Amino acid sequence: MQRFATVLCCVVLTSAWLVARASAAEPDKAGAPSKPREIRQGGYVEKVEPGVDYKDRLPRIPPCGPGEALKSFHLIPGFRIELAAAEPSVCDPVDLCFDELGRMYVAEMIPYAEGNASVPGSPGGRVSRLEDTDGDGRFDRRTVYVDKLVWPTGVACFDGGVFVAAAPELLYCKDTNGDGRADLREVVLTGFSTSNPNALPGSLRFRPDCRLHGMTSTSGGRLVPVKWAAGAEGRSAEPVQARGRDFSIQPRTGELRLESGGAQFGMTFDAWGRKFESSNSTPIEMVMADDRYLGRNPYLAPPSPRVRIWKYGSTIFRTSPLEPWRVVRTEMRVRGVFSGPIEGGGTPAGYFTAACGVMVYKGHAWPEEFRGNAFVCEGAGNLIHRMGLDPNGVGLTAFRTEEGREFLTSDDIWFKPVQLANGPDGNLYIADMYREVFEHPDAVPPSVKKYVDLTAGSDRGRIYRIVPEVFQRPRPPRLGDLSTEELVGLLGHPNGWHRETAARVLYERQDRAAVEPLVKLATESPNPLARMHAMYALAGMDALPVEVLPARVSDGHARVREHAIKLSEPSLAKTPAVRELLYAAADDADARVRYQLAFTLGELPGPRATAALARIAARDVADTWVRVAVLSSCHGRAGELLSTLCEDSTWRGGAAARGLLEQLAEQAGLAGRRDQVAAVLSSLDGLPTEEKPLSEAITRGLSRGLKRSGSPLLEQLAGGERAAAVLSAMIERAAEAAGDEDAPVEARVEAAASLSLAPFDVAGRVLPDLLEGRQPAELQMAALRSLGHFHGPEVARMIVDAWGGFSPNVRDAAAEALFARQERLGVLLDAVEDGWIAPSQLDPSRIRFLLAHPDAGLRDRAKKLLGDVKLARREDAVAAYRDVLDMKGDVAAGREVFRRECAKCHRLEGVGYDLGLPLATVKSRGREGILTQVLDPNREVNPAYLNYTVLTDDGLTVTGMIAAETPTSINLRRSEEEGDTVLRAEIDVMESSGLSIMPEGLEKQITKREMADLLEYLMAVQ
């Protein structure tokens, strides 16, 4: 279901170049080459080559029957693969789950690839129920449970029925009359986007919290709870923007909640409820924090909670041959006749390009060493990859477990694994779509598509089961027939499916007879997983006794303590004994316990909670995510927390401590509460004069927050004796240091940044000199950032006056500053009219912005001055640089080009910033693909890297990629140094430009020799 496969051999690319050089468009009657006809489909373009036909190069590779396909697999020693179900019992399976009676429900996405890729096809999808009637492991009876679905992509059992993700809806379907087919079909949610068949909602999973969690995928949507799931009366609500986040519902009521996440396809929870996701080139990411915590402080701008924990190389080891259509498409891309990235780069190896369906193994049938491992499908490579997970602070790190091979591969190119599931027998199950092609339909060239049947395999599909070499099949379980007390006993079962299914059924029954045995289990069981599940089961019935919590908050197992702390939140007001334990838990030996407690303390007011939060902050100040938790919980008491931390004279002297204290001071300023600002000022007054760096950091943070919020308390800062003196001295010293050309550049940059806090009459005297062309680029950009904080056309005139001395990189930052406020655009257009700024020096996207500006006067001027500007065709830029592909580059020189031009948005070899597309798999695109991506970034844009424009209520225009969203804010990033967080309450208009965050026109900044060096470096990185 993902877009790109990757393996190509050197012979293929060599022949591609020979064909490219020999091929030309047919001449017209006058002898001149005719312009190829273009066919557009979605975001792709093919330049049809007259007289070129690929029929003879596109032999169809026939499918294997189920029995034959079993012979195509290669597994690591100790395992074998079995067929659990196959066509005609199942077709195009993309998700599966098991009910409490051991029956399998399969979501079958049969209409995939029908018609236009962005328009749903026929309602031929369905959910089938499969049963193993004789216990031999083969599911031999099929019932079509729900049909007439367009794109069913997820299924989860609940209360005798199933939830089904079928964009644009989440449905609840149930058989109420016993005929095996669902006669009840309710819409629970609606509004999921249907713009991309490879980015649909799915991975419906129950977490220990008794909520049904799901992915919205990268397409997101505006979600509306339409009908409550349990058959109650329909209710409606305002749409909720789910872009960049996942969702969960309370399955008994349908209550909707957005959740942290936002990856493409594949979500799983480990045995302790930690969340992981997968996307295309990224086999695994860990979701570090709940959305509800990140959204409760309106002044917090947290990083994206989805963190790449996969640290090793991108190589995969497929055993299947290359598909002929993919070879032809790559040659077409090499010749520039079909848009899109070039896979393989001429190497015989493969790379992650279709990672999906990540699943943590929680079964009991395999050896212990496999429990807790993560598995991910790589459909384009026809394989399953395995990863181990190691602790890393409050998170985890994933590592490859097989060297030089994969856990499972197939020689059959029709094998298309897309989803995994833990089964009732303790084994891992695979949903194999079994398609000849499962590429995004728009990504297959029309000239190829007419010889390739994209629907081939819609009548096929397999479900496989991986079992140990020696495996004795247990009797199929029937948990639904068990008593409530028997279900309680299964919460400690060694098989994760048993634990989770028993917990779900207990939640469905809401049987009060379960309370007593659950309390006993929570308090007496030697099994920590049983104790955790018992607490959540009680909470799911609103029956968690407060007397259970104290012992569990002090539990001998750290993960039980962690969950007990989270579960204590609703009852903290009435449980003083638990509050006392929480205050003490700030000194817990386990990092994740302290991490959870840092979030939970945000629910507790009072000085003792603040003191506990301060102890965690002091101990874990170097951990990014603990700092996020602390800042999430500091709302309303940032000044008090700062004061508490400042009492430790030894701790506050460290660089990390200064950074946190500056953030807390800024939080106090943003909130604008008089008592918290006073607490910061009081702490400043108490600092010894020799602690100048700390005094300046706190003053800088407080000033920045107050200035940004427009708070009248800024006057209180100026009136504070110590603060005013520190600020005045800091500004005076900054003005002097910024202009000192003998000082280190880093010191001058920091000084220029501090001038954003100065009055404009001071900053306006110093900053223009820092914009001159003789100044270092870093200093020019720092000066531009500081100038951008001030209002008035004078700012624009200063920037325009210095324009001629800007390098291309600095010019980008200058343009961002000019476009940030409408009052500056008139000055910009004056400069264009006077010839001081050439239209060619403006990014094409900015010219488009001006030509469509909502202000009629500006728009008309822009059309007069820029309307006739011929925007450079990106394909021409690529063609002009194509000869660098034959040039030998220098790796060391290329590394320097990367650090100069690319590191502000990309990260490699520990250098740079993870803003843009991850480069760990960049080699898979090859030299040609990289060149195209650099020079024509809008040819094919991942929605995650689109540029957005936000207009605030006070007239500020901000652009950038959405790096993170919370319920209260949008974080837009342009680079590591450049970005803004905008409160949702401040947003007047927000829209996507449809263009990549990566700018066009980099050929103006990178010479051909430098491009050759850059390509050499990127291809050499391991």
KABEL-V922093 format. One line per field, one symbol per residue. phi: phi as a letter, one per 30 degrees, with the letter a starting at -180 (. if undefined). burial: + if it has 9 or more other ideal C-beta (glycine too) atoms within 8 Angstrom, else -. A space follows every 50 residues. Layout:
phi=???
burial=???
This chain:
phi=.ccbcbdbcdddddddddddddcaddddddjddddedcccbiccbccdce icbcedcbddcddcdedddedddbcdejbbcbccaaeddbbhdbaaabdd cidccbdccddeididdccedddcdaccccbcdcicjcdcbbbddbbhcd bdbabbdahibbdbdbecbccbbadccicicdccbcdcbbjddcdadcbc dlhdbdcedicccacciddikcdbdcbdddidddbbaddcdceibcbbbd ddcidcbdbdljddakbbcddcidcbbbahdcdabcccadedddcdcdcc cddedccdcdccdcdbcdcddddedddddddddddicbdjdcdiiicdcc bdbbdaiebddbdbdceedcdidcbbdbddchabccbcbcdaidcbbcbd ccciacebbbdcdddbdbabadcdcicccbccdhbdbbdeeddceedced cbddcdjdcblbccbcbdecbcdddedbdddddddddedddcddcedded dddddddddhddddddddddddcbddcdddddddddddddchbdddddde dddcedcdddeeddddddedcddcbeddedddedddcedcdddddddddd ddccdjddddddddddeddcdddeddddddddcceibddddddddddcdd dddddddeddddddddeddddideddddddddddddddddcdededdddd dddddddddidddeddddddedddddddddddddddddcddcdeeddddd ddddddcddddddddcdedddddddeeddedddddddddccjdeeddddd ecedccdeddddddddddddbedcdddededdddidcdeddcdedddded dcdddddddddddddbdcdddeddddddddcddddccdccdddddddedd ccddbbbbhicjbdcdedcecdeddiddddedddcbdcdbcdedcddcbc cddcjdcbbldddabbdcabccbcaddclbccdedcdcbbaddicddddd idddcbdddddddddddddddd
burial=+++++++++--++++++-++----+-+------+-+----++-+-+++++ ---+---+----++-+--++-++-+---+-+++++++-++++++++++++ +++++++++++++---++--+--+++++++++----+-+--+++++--++ ++++++++--+++++++-+++++++-----++++-+++++++++-+++++ ++++++++-++++++++++++-++++++++----+----+-++-++++++ +-++-+++++++++++++++--+++++++++++++++++-+-+++-+-++ -+--++++++---+-+++++-++++++++++++++++++++++++++--+ ++++++++++++++++----+++++++++++++++++++----+++++++ -+---++++++++++++++++++++++++++++++++++++++++++++- -+-+-+++-+++++++++--------+++--+-++-+++++++-++++++ +++++++------++-+++++++-+--++++++++++++++-++-+-+++ -++-+--+++++++++++--++--+--++-+++-++-+-+++++++++++ ++-+----++++++++++-++-+-+++++++++++-++++++++++---- ++----+++++++++++++++++--++++++++++-+---+--+++++++ +++++++-+-+-++-+++-+-+++-++--++-+++++++-----+-++++ ++++++++-+-+++-+++-+++--+-+-++++++++++-+--++++++++ -++-++-++++++++++++++-++++++++++----+-+--+++++++++ +-+----++-+++-++-----+-+--++--++-++-+-+-+-+++++++- ++++++++---++-++-++-+++++++++++++++++++++-+-++++++ ++--+-++++++++++-+++++++++-++-++++-++-----+-++++-+ +++-++-+-++++++++++-+-
